[in-house]
Amino acid sequence: MILANMGDTAIPNYSSLSAYSPTPRSEAMPLTLSPEQIERIQRTSSFRELSGIREQLLDSEPLRLVTRSKELAPFSIVVNLIHDCMIRQGVLLAVNELVKRGAGTPPVPFAFLQFGSGGRSEQAIVSDQDNGLVYSIPPHLDAPEIEKVHAYFHQLGATIVTGLEEVGYPPCQGNVTCVSAKWRGSVEHWLDQLDRWASHPTWEHARYLLLTCDVRVLWGESSVFAPVFLHLRQLLANNPYLLSRLASNTLHYRVPLGLFGRILPEVTGRFRGAVNVKYGIYLPIVNCVRHFALSHGIFASTTLERIAALRERGLWSRSFCDEVEDHFRQLLGLRLVPPLHWEDRQYVNNSYVKLKELSADTSVMAKTAMKLAIRLQRMTAKLPSVHHG
């Protein structure tokens, strides 16, 4: 059988390398990733060891010295580079763990996929798992051999998910992980599944399709996933009905802004006085930018790439793209704040910021970003691909 990539070949990295810092991190320096730190990650031999490094590199405490969202924004790049290095090493540790158990090396070429904010390179400091596996089965294999391939990747998916959980990445509550048969399978499995979702675009199937649009190969052979992504593009191309079904998911989130332009925080419970940045501002903008991109045949994975493509094609004015991009970068910075407001670092807290603890200009930015999100939702609802029946 053909051996899959064991991590020795170059892995695509869609993030800016300018975020790497050659300076060793000091106690006063927030969120750095130097070549020495990358090497340290790559030398780890256990998930527990990797977890300790993650805690050190993603310590948000030094960010207390940075109070404005505009100043926080560049750190989002570093955070996502750290996550990429951590998760790649986690996949390699899982592969090595199966070798130790006697299961052998990957029997066929495969790719480890990141979905959601990880697929868009937009993860916050505390982040969960949204991932999958795809593998290529050669035509000469007989049924018993194919079954062994499926069994291997079932083991690998389970080992990756439990290992990454130990590192500090809890599984997605929606079960979008490579331990699930839905998000793990052969190229043929993925092609058939996309066809099912597209032919019956229920709310849940529309959600799955949108998740697959936010995808990135983080480890393994990117060529294995290429036919799957090409098929997704073909399904969405010139398909206003399917795009209209996706729009209901796109416009699902309500922006917490009152009629008179007042931010509406939570009024009861633990998060009283706080606002959910992820669901109230960030995702409404992400979803609308993605829908505009898909409606015009743009299949970039990150929000900033999608905005750049909309600008380049003249679909949005340059000034409007600049406005959306500026607010979006600051929102990425604002998403780094919750661990500073909630000391237990639980994932459930990862979306909330306390309004009273934000700087004045960051509060103003949040309010203008909400107004922008509402404007984008109205623009998206008016697209020709959005059905109003």
C-alpha positions in Angstrom: 0.0 0.0 0.0 1.0 3.6 -0.5 2.3 5.3 2.6 0.7 8.7 3.3 2.7 11.8 4.2 4.1 11.5 7.7 4.7 15.2 8.0 8.1 15.3 6.3 6.9 17.3 3.3 6.0 21.0 3.4 2.5 21.7 4.8 0.6 24.6 3.3 0.5 27.6 5.6 -2.0 30.3 4.7 -1.0 32.6 7.5 1.5 35.4 7.3 5.1 34.4 8.2 5.7 38.0 9.3 4.1 37.1 12.7 7.1 34.9 13.6 9.4 36.6 16.1 13.1 35.6 16.3 13.2 37.1 19.8 12.9 34.7 22.8 9.8 35.4 24.7 10.1 37.3 28.0 7.6 37.5 30.8 6.5 41.0 29.7 6.1 40.1 26.0 2.7 38.8 25.1 2.0 36.0 22.6 5.1 35.4 20.5 6.2 32.4 18.4 9.8 32.2 17.6 11.7 29.5 15.6 13.0 28.1 18.8 9.5 27.8 20.2 8.3 26.1 17.0 11.2 23.6 17.3 10.3 23.0 21.0 6.7 22.1 19.9 8.0 19.8 17.2 10.2 18.0 19.7 7.3 17.1 22.0 6.7 13.3 22.4 3.4 13.4 24.4 0.0 15.2 24.4 0.7 16.2 28.1 4.0 17.8 27.2 2.3 19.6 24.3 -0.4 20.8 26.6 2.1 22.5 28.9 3.7 24.4 26.0 0.3 25.5 24.8 -0.5 26.9 28.3 2.8 28.9 28.2 2.5 30.2 24.6 -1.2 31.1 24.9 -1.0 32.8 28.2 -3.2 35.9 27.8 -2.1 37.6 31.0 0.4 40.0 29.3 -2.4 41.3 27.1 -3.7 43.2 30.1 -1.1 45.8 29.1 -2.9 46.2 25.7 -6.2 47.9 26.1 -7.4 48.8 22.6 -8.8 46.4 20.0 -6.7 48.0 17.3 -3.6 47.2 19.3 -4.8 43.7 20.0 -5.5 42.8 16.4 -2.0 41.8 15.3 -1.8 39.2 18.1 -4.6 37.3 16.5 -2.2 36.3 13.7 0.3 34.9 16.3 -2.5 33.1 18.2 -3.5 31.3 15.0 0.1 30.4 14.1 0.4 28.9 17.6 -2.8 26.9 17.2 -1.6 25.6 13.8 1.7 24.4 15.2 0.0 22.8 18.2 -2.6 20.9 16.2 -0.2 19.8 13.5 2.0 18.3 16.2 -1.1 16.8 17.8 -1.9 14.9 14.6 1.7 13.7 14.3 1.6 12.5 17.9 -1.6 10.6 17.1 0.0 8.9 14.1 3.0 8.0 16.2 0.8 6.6 18.9 -0.9 4.2 16.5 2.6 3.0 15.4 3.4 2.3 19.1 0.1 0.3 19.4 1.0 -1.8 16.5 -1.5 -0.3 14.0 1.3 0.8 11.7 1.7 3.9 9.7 -1.2 5.5 7.6 -1.9 2.9 4.9 -3.0 5.5 2.2 -2.6 9.2 1.6 -4.8 11.4 3.8 -5.4 14.9 4.9 -6.4 16.4 8.2 -9.0 19.2 7.8 -9.8 22.2 9.9 -13.3 23.7 9.8 -14.9 26.7 11.4 -12.7 29.4 12.8 -9.7 27.1 12.5 -10.4 26.7 8.8 -10.6 30.5 8.5 -7.4 31.1 10.6 -9.5 33.1 13.0 -9.3 31.1 16.3 -9.5 32.9 19.6 -7.1 32.0 22.5 -9.4 29.4 23.9 -10.7 27.2 21.0 -12.4 23.9 20.4 -12.0 21.3 17.8 -13.7 21.5 14.3 -11.9 18.9 12.2 -12.1 16.0 9.8 -10.2 13.4 7.9 -10.2 12.5 4.2 -8.3 9.7 2.7 -7.7 8.2 -0.8 -8.4 4.5 -1.4 -6.5 3.0 -4.4 -8.7 1.1 -6.9 -6.7 -2.1 -6.6 -7.6 -2.8 -3.0 -10.0 -5.6 -2.2 -12.9 -5.4 0.3 -10.9 -6.7 3.3 -8.1 -4.3 2.6 -10.5 -1.4 2.3 -12.1 -2.3 5.6 -8.7 -2.2 7.2 -8.1 1.3 5.9 -11.4 2.5 7.3 -10.6 0.8 10.7 -7.2 2.5 10.8 -8.6 6.0 10.2 -11.4 5.3 12.8 -8.6 4.7 15.3 -6.6 7.7 14.1 -9.6 10.0 14.4 -10.4 8.9 17.9 -6.7 9.3 18.9 -6.5 12.8 17.4 -9.7 14.0 19.2 -8.8 12.6 22.6 -5.2 13.8 22.3 -6.1 17.3 21.3 -8.6 17.4 24.1 -5.8 16.6 26.5 -3.8 19.4 24.9 -6.6 21.9 25.6 -8.9 21.7 22.6 -12.4 20.4 23.7 -14.4 18.6 21.0 -16.9 20.7 19.1 -20.4 20.5 20.8 -21.9 19.9 17.4 -19.7 16.7 17.0 -17.8 18.2 14.0 -14.7 16.1 14.7 -12.8 13.4 12.9 -14.0 10.8 15.4 -17.4 11.2 13.8 -18.2 9.0 10.7 -19.8 12.1 9.1 -16.5 14.0 9.2 -14.1 11.1 8.5 -14.0 9.0 5.3 -12.7 8.3 1.9 -12.9 10.8 -1.0 -15.9 8.9 -2.3 -17.6 9.2 1.1 -17.1 12.9 1.0 -18.4 13.3 -2.5 -21.5 11.3 -1.8 -22.1 13.2 1.4 -21.8 16.6 -0.4 -24.4 15.4 -2.9 -26.8 14.4 -0.2 -26.4 17.7 1.7 -26.9 19.7 -1.5 -29.9 17.7 -2.8 -31.7 18.0 0.6 -30.5 21.4 2.0 -32.3 21.3 5.3 -31.1 23.6 8.1 -28.6 21.1 9.3 -27.3 20.1 5.9 -26.9 23.8 5.0 -24.8 24.2 8.2 -22.6 21.3 7.1 -22.1 22.8 3.6 -21.2 26.2 5.1 -18.7 24.5 7.5 -17.1 22.7 4.5 -16.7 26.1 2.7 -14.6 27.2 5.7 -12.0 24.4 5.3 -8.2 24.2 5.3 -5.9 21.3 5.0 -3.6 21.6 8.0 -1.7 18.3 7.9 -1.1 15.7 5.2 -1.6 15.6 1.5 -3.7 18.6 0.3 -4.2 16.9 -3.1 -6.4 14.3 -1.4 -9.0 16.9 -0.5 -8.7 18.7 -3.9 -11.5 16.7 -5.7 -13.8 17.2 -2.7 -13.4 20.9 -2.7 -13.7 21.1 -6.5 -17.0 19.2 -6.2 -18.3 21.6 -3.5 -17.5 24.5 -5.8 -19.4 22.9 -8.7 -22.4 22.2 -6.5 -22.6 25.9 -5.5 -21.7 27.4 -8.9 -24.7 29.1 -10.5 -27.1 27.5 -8.0 -29.3 30.3 -6.6 -31.7 27.8 -5.0 -29.0 26.2 -2.9 -27.4 29.5 -2.0 -30.9 30.7 -0.9 -31.1 27.8 1.4 -27.7 28.7 2.9 -28.9 32.2 3.5 -31.2 31.3 6.3 -28.3 30.0 8.3 -26.2 33.0 7.2 -28.7 35.4 8.7 -29.5 33.4 11.8 -27.6 35.4 14.4 -29.2 38.5 15.9 -27.0 41.5 16.5 -27.5 42.8 20.1 -28.1 46.5 19.2 -31.2 48.4 20.3 -33.3 50.7 18.1 -31.5 53.8 19.5 -28.0 52.4 18.9 -27.5 51.1 22.5 -25.6 47.8 22.9 -27.9 45.2 24.6 -25.8 43.1 27.0 -27.1 40.0 28.8 -29.5 41.1 31.6 -29.5 37.9 33.8 -27.3 35.1 34.8 -23.5 34.8 35.0 -22.9 37.0 31.9 -25.1 39.9 33.0 -23.5 43.1 31.7 -21.5 41.2 29.0 -22.0 40.9 25.3 -21.4 37.8 23.2 -18.8 39.0 20.7 -18.7 35.8 18.7 -22.4 35.4 18.0 -23.4 39.0 18.3 -20.8 40.7 16.1 -18.1 38.5 14.7 -20.2 35.6 13.1 -22.8 37.9 11.6 -20.0 39.6 9.7 -18.2 36.4 8.8 -21.4 34.8 7.5 -22.4 37.7 5.3 -18.9 38.1 3.8 -18.9 34.4 3.1 -22.3 34.5 1.5 -21.4 37.4 -0.7 -18.2 35.6 -1.8 -20.0 32.3 -2.5 -22.8 34.1 -4.4 -20.1 35.5 -6.8 -18.0 32.3 -7.1 -15.3 33.3 -4.6 -14.1 30.3 -2.7 -11.3 31.7 -0.5 -11.3 30.2 3.0 -10.5 33.2 5.2 -12.7 36.3 5.7 -9.9 38.7 4.9 -9.2 36.9 1.6 -12.9 37.0 0.8 -13.0 40.8 1.5 -9.9 41.2 -0.7 -11.5 39.3 -3.6 -14.7 41.4 -3.3 -12.6 44.5 -3.5 -10.5 43.2 -6.4 -13.6 42.3 -8.4 -15.3 45.6 -7.7 -18.3 43.9 -6.1 -17.9 46.2 -3.1 -16.4 49.7 -3.2 -12.9 50.0 -2.0 -13.9 52.3 0.8 -16.6 49.8 2.0 -14.1 46.9 1.9 -11.6 49.0 3.9 -14.3 49.7 6.5 -15.3 46.0 6.8 -11.7 44.9 6.9 -10.7 47.5 9.6 -13.6 46.5 11.8 -13.0 42.8 11.2 -9.4 43.0 12.2 -10.3 44.8 15.4 -12.9 42.2 16.1 -10.3 39.5 15.8 -8.3 41.4 18.4 -11.4 41.8 20.6 -12.0 38.0 20.6 -8.7 37.7 22.5 -10.1 39.6 25.5 -12.6 37.1 27.1 -9.9 35.1 29.0 -8.9 38.3 30.7 -12.5 38.9 31.8 -13.2 35.3 33.0 -10.4 33.7 34.9 -11.5 30.1 34.7 -10.7 30.0 31.0 -13.7 27.7 30.3 -14.7 27.4 26.6 -18.2 28.6 27.4 -16.8 32.0 28.5 -14.8 32.4 25.3 -17.3 34.6 23.6 -18.3 37.1 26.2 -16.7 40.5 27.1 -17.7 42.7 29.9 -18.7 46.1 28.5 -17.6 48.0 31.6 -14.1 46.6 31.3 -13.5 47.7 27.7 -11.7 50.9 26.8 -13.8 53.7 25.6 -12.6 53.5 22.0 -13.0 49.7 21.9 -16.6 50.1 23.1 -17.2 52.6 20.3 -15.6 50.2 17.8 -17.9 47.4 19.0 -21.0 49.5 18.5 -20.0 50.6 15.0 -19.1 47.0 14.1 -22.6 46.0 15.2 -24.1 48.6 13.0 -21.9 47.3 10.2 -23.1 43.8 10.8 -26.7 44.8 10.6 -26.0 46.7 7.4 -24.3 43.6 5.9 -27.3 41.4 6.9 -29.6 43.7 5.1 -27.4 43.7 2.0 -27.2 39.9 2.1 -31.0 39.6 2.4 -31.3 41.6 -0.8 -29.0 39.4 -2.9 -30.8 37.9 -5.9 -29.7 34.4 -4.7 -31.7 34.9 -1.5 -35.2 33.5 -1.7 -38.0 35.5 -0.2 -40.9 33.2 -0.7 
